[in-house]
Amino acid sequence: AQKVTQAQTEISVVEKEDVTLDCVYETRDTTYYLFWYKQPPSGELVFLIRRNSFDEQNEISGRYSWNFQKSTSSFNFTITASQVVDSAVYFCALHSSNTGKLIFGQGTTLQVKP
Amino acid sequence: NAGVTQTPKFRVLKTGQSMTLLCAQDMNHEYMYWYRQDPGMGLRLIHYSVGEGTTAKGEVPDGYNVSRLKKQNFLLGLESAAPSQTSVYFCASSPDYFTTTGELFFGEGSRLTVL
C-alpha cells in the first residue's frame, strides 16, 4: 500500500523562526519519487523539490532544506528564518514507479506571523 | 506554452446532472492525474493515466469516470452529480520520471458546486 502522512495539520511560528514540516511515507516499491509542493493562499500549486529513492543526499536551496531518510521513511522539510511569505499549505507527495500512482499527504498549513 | 489547462474553471450543477471536466496539456507528457481538494483532506487522487488509452483508479474513484483517447487530453466525467462531489478539482501532468528530472505540472483548478 502507498501512503503519505503529514501529522502536523497546522503550524504557527513567528517570523525568523525555523520550522520543520514532517512527512512520513509508506511504499513497497524500491524505486519511487518524493515531492514537496507549496500552495499559497492564491491556490496554485508550486513545485519545490523532487527526490528519487536512490538519492539520500540532503538538499539545501536558499532558506529551504530537505532531509531524506530511507531508514525512517521520512522526507522532512525545514524553512530557516521563516518569512510571512512562507505562509501556505505544504504538501508532501509520493510517486510509485511500479504503478505510476502519485498520492499526496493531507497537507500542513503554515502560518508565519510578523 | 499554455501548460495544463482545465475547463471549465467554475461550474454549478444540480444533483443528478452530468458534466465533463477537460484537462489539456501541450507538453507531450505521458502521465496525467485528476485530484480533488477538500478542506482538511489534502489532494486525493481520483483517477490517473500513464499513457494514451490507459486509465487507472486512484484513492477515491467512485462516482467518476475518465478517458484518455488523446495523449494531450484527460477527461473527468460525473455521470450523476452528488453534493459530496462539491470540491476543487485539479488536473496534473508529468513527463516520464525515468528519463527526466520532471515535476508535476498543475492546472489552475476547477471549482465545482453541486446543489
Interface residues (C-beta under 8 A of the other chain):
Chain A: Q6 T9 Y33 F35 Y37 G43 E44 L45 F47 R50 N52 F91 A93 H95 S97 T99 G100 K101 L102 I103 F104 G105 Q106 G107
Chain B: Y31 Y33 Y35 G40 M41 G42 L43 R44 L45 Y48 V50 A56 G58 E59 V88 F90 A92 S94 Y97 F98 T101 G102 E103 L104 F105 F106 E108 G109
